[in-house]
Amino acid sequence: MVCYRLLAISLLLIATKSVCAGDLFNVSEWQSDKKYLQYDTAVFGQKLYFLKQVELEGEERSMQLWFHIDHNVQSLAWNKEKTYQQGNTVLHQGKVYAALWKASSFSPDSENAQDSWLLLGEADLKGPTAKQIMPVQGVITSAREPIVIEISDPHISVLISDYKIKLNPSQDVVLNWDKNVNPKRLIITPTYDWVDGPLEFTISMLDRYGNENQESFQFEVEVNVSIRSIPSALPSKGEAPLSVTFTPTVKTDSAINLYRWDFNGDGQYERTDTVGRNQNHTFTHPGAYKLRLKLPIVRGEKMSVWFK
C-alpha cells in the first residue's frame, strides 16, 4: 500500500475567525519534515487542522488529507438532536471536541465515539454567576415587586428557557431580560402577589457552552396590605334557638384565600369558605357569643375580626 501525504488546504478551508496558535490547545505548527498519523493535529496559517487518511476507491493506496477544524468562540454545547459536519466543534462536559466525520448521535465522550469525535482539549470555561440587584436589602415590600438578578458569563445564553427559577414557598413567576442595561439582567416578576414571610430563591443557569451553575438567595417578604372588615349579624339577639346570618363586608385590594369562621370564639373554626358569602349559624343555647372571622390572604394571615 502506498501512502501519500498532502496538505490540501485550498480544498478544505472553511471560513472562520482567525485565532492565534497559542489559543489552539497548545497544538504545534505544521512541520513539513514531520511524520503525522491518523487524527494528528497541527496549526497552519493560524488555523487548526486534523489529519485523516482517506482510502482511494479501486486503488491499493491511501491519501492523507488535512481537514480544517472550525473552532471559534461560537462553539456550542453538544446536542444529540443536531447533525454536525466534519470539522465542527462542540463543548461537552468541560472539553472541546471536533467532528471527524458527519457526526453520529453518539455523545463525544461515549465509548462508541472514538472514530466520530476528536478530543482537542480542556475547555477553560466557568458556568454563569448570578448577582442580586433588587431588592437591595433583600426585603420585598410591595405585592408585585420584581426580583432583579445580574448574570455574568463570557458565553451567556439569552434564551429564557436556559434559566430556571425555584421558589420556596412555591410560586409562579415570569422571566424577562432588562433590555436597557448591560451586563444582562433578568427581571423575575410574580404572577400573583408575593407570599409574606421568608422566601428561598434558587436560579439554575445554562450557558451556550453547556456549562451549568446554580445559586441561591434568601429574601424576606414584608408587604403591608390594607384590609378592613366590618361583619354584621342579623338578628343580633333573640330567643334560643336563634338563627343568625353573618355578612363579612371585607374591603381590601388583595385577593383573599379563605374566610374562616369561629362562631363561638373557642378558637376552633367551624366553617371555612373560599368566597365572602353570608354565613348562617344557629345558636341553640342562651348566652353571649363572640364570633371570630379570620382572613388569610395570599401573602399570609393578616387580620382577625372579633364580633360580639
Secondary structure, DSSP 8 states (H G I E B T S, - for coil): -EEEE---HHHH--------GGGSTT--B--TTS---TT-EEEETTEEEEEEEEE-TTSSEEEEEEEEEB-STT-EE--TTS---TTBEEEETTEEEEESSS--SS-TTSGGGTTTEEEEEE------EEEEEESTTSEE-STT--EEEEEE-TT----GGGEEEEEES---EEEEE-TTSSS-EEEEEESS---SEEEEEEEEEE-TTS-EEEEEEEEEE-----EEE--EEESSS-SSSEEEEEE--EEESS-B--EEEESSSSS---EEESS---EEEEE-S-S---EEEEEEETTEEEEEEEE-
